[in-house]
Amino acid sequence: MMKFAPYFAYAKKCFLGRSAYRFDHLMNIMSTCLQIFIFWGIYRALYGGNTEVDGITLPMVATNFVLSMGLGAVFSVNDYFFPDKIHDGSIATELLRPISVPGRMIAENAGNALFNLIFRFAPALILVVLTIGISAPAGLGMFTVFLLSAMLGYGVLWVISFTVQMAAFWFVNVWSITTIKNVFVNVLSGSMIPLWFMPEWMVGVLRFTPFSSIYFTPVQIYLGQLTWQEAGLKCAVQAVWILLIYLAGDFLWKKGQKKLVVQGG
């Protein structure tokens, strides 16, 4: 337990640090609700009074973007954790600490994610359910698998961010790379546009990418669109993506440390 105590301390510090900005909490809740209501209005207009399009009902679409945007609000990942520390030279101090720097990043992100879940997503979800309404989960068992898949989805998002941040060892500014990454995640994960409406050839391509594993896989499980075997396979795919992308990021992390030169002090 003592081995993990420093990481729990960092997670707790981030959680409590976020608690100090009460007005910011209210603005975040309003921002999440506003995004959901805007997308609800857009899709309701696109459906034009129809109950379903190609077998996809409006409640299914509403559930998709409510859960995707809600999870997006919870999935707190600081895309500039490493770049900022590399650019200001504080990475040298971080490397001297008797803890893992990526481990510290995970701990801080976990603290922020827990805070967002309790004080941002939960209040927004209650408001949205009372006004828009979403489909109920496909049973308690599937809901449990959904929670597991959502955590794995966060893991996929985290390792993608971690790997992209390693570019800071070779590039002065990673803003453009991070922006491209965020565009791919937002569009290809099914968060903004449900993958049900994507062309079949694109859906086929996306099966070989990790993006659909972030949000769309948990939503499919929640709605009961997958059998137990398919849900288990999807979770396994998420775990494999986490492992493969993390290994790539860890390789770049080790190579970057050997290249690192810090000037000044």
ABEGO torsion letter per residue (X at the ends): XAAAAAAAAAAAAAAAAAAABAAAAAAAAAAAAAAAAAAAAAAAAAAGGBABBGGBBAAAAAAAAAAAAAAAAABBBBAAAAAAAAAAGAAAAAAABABBAAAAAAAAAAAAAAAAAAAAAAAAAAAAAAAAEBBBBBEAAAAAAAAAAAAAAAAAAAAAAAAAAAAAAABABAAAAAAAAAAAAAAAAGAABBAAABBAAAAAAAAABAAAAAAAAAAAAAAGABBAAAAAAAAAAAAAAAAAAAAAAAAAAAAAAAABBBBEX
